[in-house]
Amino acid sequence: MAINSINNYASTVASTVAADSKASSKKTESSKNDTSTGVIYEKSSSDKSSSSKKTQNSALVAKMKADSDNRISQLRGIVEQMMSKQGAAIGKADDMWSFLAGGNFTVSADVKAQAQADIAEDGYWGVNQTSDRILDFAKALSGNDKSKAQELLDAFKKGFNQATKAWGGTLPDISQQTYDKVLEKFDSWMNGEDD
């Protein structure tokens, strides 16, 4: 009797599966002939946010680059003005840095005040704002992808070494402080401490 029960159960399951298979097959046939139904692909919100994020990052990078170029141009103008008043001419950017590194120049009181304000703790060229801009730029370039942080940190170090070489010796103390702060901020970003 137990074997009969198992056989009856097995045949019931087999006939149910066969019936479901036939019904499914008929649905497939009818859906092939019915052109009014179908699957429509709609981009998910993550696809939209991904392309939107890339656009935002590109816009942020462009804005940061324009701001940096503007500030560097402003600084260059001040230095060129100072140099021309002292009878020195600037031929190329390296000459400007060498001139400044030499320290053989005088500045007016207003230029000195502006420079001190710019490099103050809360100034545009100060340690905190400069290191923030460098990290923000790295994040924007990478799309905030921490897996690219080491590559960007290496690029920063290479740029710092090139700046040191262009300067012609050891950079001013504020530059080393900024370098150390950038390393600290990269470390926090890579370890997920600045999220």
N, C-alpha and C positions, 0 to 999 in steps of 0.2 A: 504494500500500500504506500509506503513512503517513496518508493521508486516511481510509482504512478503519479504521485503529487509533484515530484521533481520534473518528470516528463511533461505533465500538463502545464506546469509553470513555464518551462523552457519553450514549449510551443506557443504559449500565450505571448511571451516576450518576443519571440521571433515574428509572430504575425503582427504585433503592434509596431515593431521596428519596420517591417515591410510596408505596413499601411502608412506610417509616417514618411517613409522614403518615397512612396508613390505620391503622397500629397505634396511633399517638398519638390519632387520632380515636376508635378503639374504646375506649381507656383512658379518655378523657374521657367518653364515653357511659356506660361502666360505672361510673365514679366518680360521675356525676350520679345514677345509680340506686342506688348503694351509700351508704346513710346512715351506715354505721359508720366511714367514713374521712372525714377533713376536716382542715382547718387549725385549730389551736387557738392563740389568741393568749395568750402569756404575757409579762408585763412583764419587760423585761430588768433586770439588776441596776443599770444606769445610771439607769433610771426610778425605782427604789426609792431609790437613793442620792441622787438629785436631790430627791425629796420629803423624804427623811430629812435632807438637808443644810439644806433650808429650815426644817424643824422645829428642827434644832439651832441655826441662826442666830437664829430667833425666840426660842428659849429663852435663847440667849446674850445677845441684845439685852435681853430682859426682866430677866435676872439683872444685867447691867451697869447698867441703868436703876435697878433697885431698890437696888443697892449705892450708886450715885451719890446717889439720893434720901436714903438713910439717912445717908450721910456729910454731905451738905449740911444735913440736919436736925440732925445732931449739931453741926456748926459754927454753925448758926443759934442753937441752944440755948445754946452757950457765949457767943456775942455778946450775945444777949438778956439772959443772966444778968449779964454784965459791964455792959451798958448800964443795967439796972435798979438795980444797985448804985451807979451814978453819977448816978441821978436822971433818966436819959434814957428816953424811951419809943420803942418801935418801932411805926410805923404800917403800913409795908409794906416789901417787900424793898428797894426803892430807897433808903429811909431808912437801912437797915442799911449799905448800901455807902457811902452818903454820910457816915454817921457814922464808919465805919472810915477812909475816905479823908481825912477831916478831921484825924485823928490826935489829937484832943483827948480823950484817954481814958487811963486807967491800967489795967493788968492785974495780976492776982495772979501770984505766982511759979509756981503750978501751971499756970495757963492759959498763961503765957508758955512754960513748958517743953513743954507739949503742942503748942502752935503751932509751936515750933521743931522738935520731932520730926516733926510732920506735913509741914513744908516742907523738911526736910533732904533731902539728895541721894537717900537711900533711903526717904524718907517718902511717905505716901499722896498728899499734895498736892505732892510734889517734882516737879522738871522731868521726870525720866525716867519715873516711874510715871504721871504725868498725861498726858504725850505718848503713852505706850504705850496707855493706856486710850482716848484719842481716836482713835488709828489703829485699834485693835482694834474699836472701836465702828463706825468707818467701814467696815471690812472686813466686819463682821457684817451691817451694813445692806445692803451691796451684794452679799452672797454672795461676797465676795472677787473681785468683777468689776472689774478695773483700768480698764475703759472708763468706769466711773462715778466714778473717783477724782477727776477734776478738778471734777466737780459737788459732791462731798462736801468737797473742799478749799475751794471757793468758799463753801460753807455754813459751814465752820469760820471762815473769814476774816470773814464777815458777823457771826457770833456773837461773835467777838472784838471787832469794832468796836462791837457793841451793849453788850458788857460794859464797854468803855472809856467809852462814853457814860454808862452807868448809874453808873459809878465817879465820873464828874464830872471827869475829867482823865486824865493819863497813869497807866496801871496800874503797880503795883510792878514792879521789875526781874525778879522771878521769873516774872511773867506774860509779859514779853517774851522771856525765855529759853525758856519753855515754847512760846510761839508759834514761835520760830525752830526749836526741836527738832521740833515737829509738821510744819513745812514741810519740814524735812530728811527726816523719816520718810515723808511723803507722796511726796516726790521719789524716794526709794529704792524705795518700793512701785510707783510708776508706771513706773520704769525696770527693774523686775524684779530689783532688788538685794537685796530682803529675803525672797526665797522660801525 
